[in-house]
Amino acid sequence: MSSQQLYHGDTEVSRKEQQPAMDHVPDALATAIAREMGNILVRQPLGLMDDFFLAGGDSSRAVELITRLVERCALGDAEATDQLHAALTLAMFDNASPAAIAEAIAKQTIERS
């Protein structure tokens, strides 16, 4: 597998196709997530398109990240919190970049408005 290829299920998908649509995601959110990922991995912040798992993350650290992000978003009610947690869990194992996680948070926030 080349560095430009990812495997998604049984289908090979190019990295370009996996990149999130950043047009509605604030850079500050993605940057904050990149910084938090770096904190969890005890390293410098990740780049906005860097993969959390390729940077040294594992499933335990992913759960820690998701928990921190859900706590910080504080959507107000249990249902919204559960929906955000589920969305972030799916997003994390689909495309674990700060930009993609920020997009998942932004999408949940927009859907709640």
Number of C-alpha atoms within 10 A of each C-alpha: 7 6 7 9 14 17 11 13 8 6 8 11 14 15 14 10 10 15 13 18 11 13 8 11 19 13 15 10 17 25 18 17 24 25 19 20 26 19 14 16 20 10 13 13 19 23 18 19 17 17 20 23 17 10 14 13 17 13 11 8 16 21 15 13 22 19 14 12 20 19 12 9 12 12 17 8 8 10 10 17 17 13 14 23 20 14 17 27 19 14 18 23 14 14 22 21 29 29 27 27 28 28 23 21 23 17 15 19 14 10 9 9 5
